[in-house]
Amino acid sequence: MTGPFDESTPGIECRESAIHGKGAFATLAFSPGDHVGTYTGEPTFQDGIHVLWIETDDGGWRGIDGTGVLRWLNHSRNPNVEFDGPRLRAIAAISPGDELTFHYGEEWEAFIEKDEEE
């Protein structure tokens, strides 16, 4: 992705975030249950800043090292999107201009709480 838009994910753009660094923002409205986009990238077995880990049917894990605009999703304790595998869907009403956020998971929550205590 060279610009703020990703042709594989229409309705989403990257721009500066008040949460952290860059973020993914809606340019279209989404209703709960709507497909928002698909996380794209290269398969990996190494963790990284833009790696999305997906549980496989056999209980294993595979990583996708994000190359699309969805790699800029930030964490929220009150998210408006969630992943089902690499597919992202809205879990709340989203208006154009809203930042898309998801909950990074329980391990991330424990990390944040530890960091806040220090």
C-alpha positions in Angstrom: 0.0 0.0 0.0 1.6 3.2 -1.1 -1.2 5.7 -0.3 -3.9 6.0 2.3 -6.3 3.7 0.4 -6.2 -0.1 -0.3 -8.0 -1.2 -3.4 -8.7 -4.6 -1.8 -10.6 -3.0 1.1 -12.9 -0.3 -0.3 -14.6 1.9 2.3 -11.5 2.1 4.5 -8.6 4.5 4.5 -5.4 4.9 6.6 -4.7 8.2 8.4 -3.4 9.5 11.6 -5.1 8.2 14.7 -5.8 9.8 18.1 -5.3 6.3 19.6 -1.9 5.5 18.3 0.1 6.3 15.2 -1.9 5.4 12.2 -5.4 4.0 12.1 -7.9 2.5 9.7 -11.0 4.7 9.2 -14.3 4.1 7.5 -15.2 6.1 4.4 -18.6 4.3 4.2 -21.2 3.4 6.7 -21.3 -0.2 8.1 -24.1 -1.8 10.1 -23.6 -4.6 12.6 -22.9 -7.9 10.8 -21.6 -6.2 7.6 -18.4 -7.5 6.0 -15.9 -4.6 6.4 -12.8 -6.2 4.7 -10.3 -9.0 4.7 -6.9 -9.0 6.3 -4.3 -9.4 3.5 -0.6 -10.1 3.7 2.0 -12.8 3.6 1.8 -16.1 5.6 4.3 -16.1 8.5 5.2 -18.2 11.5 7.0 -15.3 13.2 5.3 -12.6 15.3 5.5 -9.0 14.3 3.9 -5.6 14.7 1.3 -6.2 11.9 0.9 -10.0 12.3 -2.7 -11.2 12.7 -2.8 -14.7 14.3 -5.7 -16.9 13.2 -6.7 -20.2 14.8 -7.0 -23.0 12.3 -9.7 -25.7 12.3 -7.2 -28.2 13.9 -6.5 -25.9 16.8 -3.2 -24.6 15.4 -2.3 -21.0 14.6 -1.2 -19.3 11.4 0.0 -15.7 11.0 -0.7 -13.2 8.3 1.9 -10.4 8.1 -0.4 -7.5 7.1 0.2 -5.5 3.9 -3.2 -3.9 3.5 -4.9 -1.0 5.2 -6.3 -3.3 7.9 -2.8 -3.6 9.4 -3.4 -0.2 10.9 -6.3 -1.3 13.1 -5.9 -0.2 16.7 -7.0 -1.8 19.9 -10.0 -0.8 21.9 -11.7 -2.3 25.0 -15.0 -1.2 23.2 -14.3 -2.3 19.6 -16.6 -1.7 16.6 -15.2 -4.6 14.5 -14.1 -8.2 15.0 -12.3 -10.9 13.0 -13.7 -14.2 11.9 -10.5 -15.7 10.5 -9.1 -13.1 8.2 -12.5 -11.6 7.5 -13.5 -8.4 9.4 -17.1 -7.6 10.3 -18.8 -4.8 12.0 -20.2 -5.4 15.5 -21.5 -1.9 16.0 -22.8 0.8 13.7 -19.9 2.6 12.0 -20.2 6.0 10.3 -17.9 7.5 7.7 -14.9 9.0 9.6 -15.1 6.5 12.5 -11.9 4.7 13.4 -12.2 1.0 13.2 -11.0 -0.8 16.3 -10.9 -4.3 17.6 -10.0 -6.1 20.8 -6.5 -7.5 20.5 -7.3 -10.4 22.9 -6.9 -11.4 26.5 -3.1 -11.6 26.3 -2.9 -8.0 25.1 -5.4 -6.9 27.8 -3.1 -8.4 30.5 -0.1 -6.7 28.9 -1.9 -3.3 28.9 -3.0 -3.7 32.5 0.6 -4.6 33.6 1.9 -1.6 31.7 -0.7 0.7 33.3 0.4 -0.5 36.8 4.0 0.4 36.3 
